[in-house]
């Protein structure tokens, strides 16, 4: 049997966890609402048969108020799956069954996976599974998705009921509403109005719910019939407003909940503990979401995360740096001087190796974030920050987009931009799209780690926390400016469910950490490698003119020609510490000439000319021409900033035995210091998003105009802030 099965349910009901358990897919699962934005598919092979599993976006209803609801409903209507497996949170049965009722009204076969039975038990809730199944007239299977409990029973139930006939659920919505529904149903059936897509009564209910998508479809299908239905709806609306001071959609919601309550009151739910007792999650939330203590705890947790990351990653980062230094030494000894050697050492090893050297740091950062995410704390962060976000013209749901983008550090702006789809207000969605790139994504993290390690090594965690606060405050202030000027509009209310705290599983944390780290490694081995090679070529060609090459050769000859055979033999055969004073002096002179030649060649290259042409402006922010090359490369991907600096500062390096890491090279380089480093950090926080994010913004905003605005505005803002910081800092330090 190869059957299409849809997984659907409320956000945070364990739907995506069950999808992973059934399909073996290693899709990321976060313990907060809104993690599933798009439909996902997988194959489940079991003793009960082979199933094509589709994971729909989490949604609370099937009325087209949000993108998730539209995506979920369109799939159900257009694809006509064999069965819906509705994942229901057993600890919040009444609220979760509201979606189940709507599926049953559609007339699609439904099986309820009563999930989180362990959580319900901890809360003292006991559910009569058989009675619930009998009263709803659908199969109900208890499950615990996190542990896989109930998986086999669920698959057996699906296999045995998937081809059965289903009678659509009909709910009475009161005499006035039922009369209108009967009249509308007759008109719809007699004129075959939208009947190819929807059941007649379901269409009538959607008209009464003022469902914009169905109403628009109706006007396109048959405007005359659509007007008839709209007149009936308007008549009912006026009557209900005059007699009950309410609207049809409110009556429909009330009656659905009334139906659910009538079912549950028939001894379906019982409590073996006081149902009003304060749960552990509630007790914790009284402290961690407190108006005054909450923000202090949040900052302390972030500080702890950065302390953990830098403390435990320091030794493995050193191992990685030593490894790539050793690889560079081997390549230096094995390859003859020339372009190939330069490409391998400067373009690949120092370029890509500079990025891969931060893998341990990235891994520890993701490990900490995965723990916070899976434990449920990130949802509390969103809850607390909602109060702040509203002050700056953003919506509470924007918080999750910011966190996904790297609000703590290590995310990615692309899924962050996509997460903004959950916002119903176009104005709030656009403001979110334009500000999430300011977050400290995983691509920026190597740049920050490099500069912090080089110039702020005594206060790494403090500086990283400061960088995080700067990115958040900058994003919020820009959002406030945008919402007060070019993106004016009313704010919409924020409703969010706080999941219970859970102890994350070691398996889950390791999977999430490895997936994110592997994405970073793959990017370094593909995109960053390609860009590094291109930039190496731009930093190598066209090379110095023959006359200039001859000048440097003459300088060497002038030194070598005066050397005795004994001194020449010393330089070529002995280690540096065994050289005589004269031989050492000559060797240093030759090394300086080699460096000067490489430096001149780099400056004369295509990239060098570009960097030099910008230096007249960028010097006000403390950036020299080599930094400019790196920042131009960063438009493709922010990790390229590190790989390009690695290449730029390794070409012509005087003594690779003494200076093995890029951090050491920058500390030794002329013009670099804490002021320049932090100016570059500020610029990196705010300047244009990477190319993939820009494309994503254009797609989500529906226009390249806003994508171009993001590139130009962000870069101008970043440069302005860097100039102000550097100039003020220079004056203060005089």
Order of alpha helices (4+ residues) and beta strands (2+ residues): beta-alpha-beta-beta-alpha-beta-alpha-beta-alpha-beta-alpha-beta-alpha-alpha-alpha-alpha-alpha-alpha-beta-alpha-alpha-alpha-alpha-alpha-alpha-alpha-alpha-alpha-alpha-alpha-alpha-alpha-alpha-alpha-alpha-alpha-alpha-alpha-alpha-alpha-alpha-alpha
